[in-house]
Each structure stands twice: as structure tokens, then as C-alpha cells.
Amino acid sequence: MRSSLPSLVNSRAATAGPRRWRCDALAIRSMRPASHAGALPRRGEDCGSRSTWTWLRHWSAARLAVTLVALSTPASAGTLDVVKARGTLNCGVNTGLAGFSQPDDKGEWKGLDVDLCRAIAAAVFNDVTRVKYVPLTAKERFTALQSGEVDLLSRNTTWTMSRDTSLGLSFVGVMYYDGQSFMVKKSLGATKVEDLAGASICVQTGTTNELNLADYFHSRDLRYYPVVFEKNDEAVAAYNTGRCDAYTTDSSGLFSERLKLGQNEEHVIFEERISKEPLGPAVRQGDAVWANVVRWTLFAMQNAEELGVASTNASEMLQSKRPEIRRLLGREGSFGKGLGLTDDWAFRIVSLVGNYGESFERNLGAGSRIGIRRGLNALWSAGGLHYPPPIR
């Protein structure tokens, strides 16, 4: 390979005199720093005395050092390759939020976010049990992903610009469209946010909820007294024991926490929303292959619901003549190849985990104890916001 560095021929005149150098290639004109004044020599001309080459010698040494480091450093394996070699997926989840990620009485993790972890394991391993769930607080979650402790974050986390551009993370889709609201005890008599002027409000620190709370009240000149906690369970416990007049978090979280408190009729959740909270999975930046695996796992679940493919009929649907179903299930085309997976990757997801609608209903909807309506989380064809790109 031809070098981009100048080829220098050290020549010395027969007579005594200062050492000179001749330019045998060049590159010098583009390499010489702007701060080094003066005309540059042409190919074959006298390059001048030692001072002319001081910067070149230093530049060459630095360039060589960088090149050697680059050549000696092995390319880091992508996350998908690491996960395959390890044999398990390390999935960062909430420490315990009903409907999203929470261990049941047998210690098995359940929830909408958990189902995404299971779906990825199905796509990669054809085995939903090959997941290690790593419970993370709001304060721990981003560091755990940045450091490589987890392969992805599937933990009811709001997609914001600052998180997507300054933390070394990439959000790959929206799992649940949410909004922040408030829960109060019925005895307080409050029914809307303005009724909380002068109230003490429990909130978890390190969350968008804490920031939204401050923005909303300050922008409306409403006084309030924030009572902050590092862990969500501490905030809920403080609200329940009367240390705060209200508790605030995403609306879905309020329904989950009210379920744990019991006596639902004693706790009122406001219909009002004070923010947009698109909750979705995040991966580390710079790994497009892994981002695509996570992104298209979610899209596959949503596409399956749209096409009427479910865990109960996935095998039968293999015989479908509809092109879009055949592409989804790997019967037509080679769409798994671009993901580094087998062509039946989406069939594995739907048959072992189910489509998005199935996951929503059993974890958050009518089939769960929480009973949240689909609303914004319905497919676009049913008045919701989920609009998955096609597999084709």
C-alpha cells in the first residue's frame, strides 16, 4: 500500500554546509499546518533546512502512533455477537412496576417491558427463558446501559432529545405512549391539578416527572412543595402514610401503584395529563445492527397484531397466501439476514410471546388487574398512535 507520507531523501553536498532535504513526493502542501508560514516546496525541490522539517517529523511520528494503535486494537464485537456468544440477553428493567416489569409470586418476571426482552430472546435464541433480568432504579438505568452491564434498557423510560443525543444512547421505538398525572386520596377532595396549589407532592428524583412537575407549577405561578425520593417505592410509601398530599408519575405507573396499595376507591387518579411521555427501549449508540434487532422486534409484534397473526394461530398463518404475512413469518424473502438472524425470527417472536395487542391486554389491559384502556396505544387503524413500518 502506497504511503501518504513524504518520501524523504537525505542528501549532503560534497562540500561542507548545512544539512538539506529533497522532497520526493507530495502531500506536504496539504499536511503543513496553517500556522507554519511561507511557501511550500514542490516535488523534487529543496525542502529547506531542519526547521522546515521539525513539524513534519512530529506529524509523522504522531500519525504513525495513531496508525499502530488502530491496527493493534481488535474491533469490538457488536452487541448481537456478544449476546449470542454469552447465550443470554441481559435486559435492564424496572425494580418492580406492575404491568411493565415485576416478578410474580414465583419469581418470574412479567410485564409489557419484560415481553420485549422475551421477544428479543425468542428472535435470537428461539428460547424466551434465556434472559437475565437486571432490575434498575431510575438513577442506575443509564449508567448500567452505558457501561455494558445490560444489553438494552426496557424499563418504562421516556424518550427525550437530551437522553437521545447526550448520553450515548439511542431510543429505537415507542413501547407505550404515556403522560404524567397525579394520584391523591379521595379524602383530599382534589380532582384537577390546580387543586394541588400549595400541596406537598411526592416524586422520584432523576426522572422526567420531577422536571415536568417543576415546569408545570412554575410556569403557572402555582406554589407546591416537592418531596423527592431516589426510589419509587419510597415515594409511594411516603404518599400512602400521609407525608405528601399527592404522588406524581406517568399515568400508567399510577394505575400500577394504586393496585399495590389496595382499596382503589380510596385513591383518585386525575384524567388530566401535564406532559408527553413516549416510553421506549434504548440501546447504546454506535451499534446499528443491535438497534435494528430491538427496533424490528417491536415492529414485528405490532405488525403481527395489524395482520391478525397471534400466538394462537401463528403456525396456521404459515400457510397464508398474503404476501405481507408470508414476509412477516419468513416464508417469503430473506429479511432475517439483514438483522443477523434466521428468516423465521418474527415467527419465533409471535409464536412464543405473542403480538403487541396480546402483550398489552394480559399485562395492562382487560386481561390484567390494572385494566387500562388502549387509547393512544391502539394501532393507527383503531385510532391509536402505533404505526409500524412494513416488513418488505
C-alpha angles and dihedrals in degrees: 000000000000113000121237090212120098116264104231123201113200107216130177125196119239088243124063117270144114118315112262133189131213122218109236100175138008143250092101094107093056095039100049112099118246090238090065102086127205138061118302122230124250126236111295095011125118108279094205135239132325095282091062090059101042092090092043093054091050092045091050093050092049092047091049092050092052091048093050092049091050092049094046096047112086116228109260114246117249119250093252091056091047092050092049092048092047093048095222139072117234105213123187111219140166118283089241128332117155113238094018110049126342135131115244126223089281093053093252115138116239135179147086093284091045090054090059089055090049091048092054090049089050091052094047103033105013084234123099093196095068094091129109109205113213111195111216135184120225089259094051102041103084095042090050091055095042092051095049095247087128130028094218141359114238097167117123090272123165117238108229133164096247093050091048096048110029108034100060090251134122123207110213105191147330117277096176133010108220143161135205120258141153140255123207136171113264090235090066090069094218119140104166138034095257088061087067094068106135093012129132112242128197115219138163115248123233093037136109085243091069091051095044090051092055093044094050098048097039093048089055096042091243118150119225138160115230117210106194131199132183093222124051093221089059092052092050092047091051091051092048093052093049101255088124133034092219143013123217134198138117112322093244089053091053091056090049094049094045088056090056092048093056124211092077092186090065093061123063122204115203118236088215119100124203100188149019113254113182102184117203149146121276134201134184117282119251099042106097095169094057092042088055092050092054094040095050093044087062092043091049091056091050094044090050091056091048091051095045094248112143140164088263096057106022094111092050090048090062085080094052117125094208107113095217092054092045090052091048094051096043097251093119129034129003103266096146092064093070089054096047089248138108118275092249091060094118093044088056091052096050097040095048102034108012135231125302094266092053091050093048095049097049094044106033110000139065093313092058135068090247097062102197116173117238094239109145089004094067119102118272089253089061097045098272134115102249107111109163119198113246125260104236 
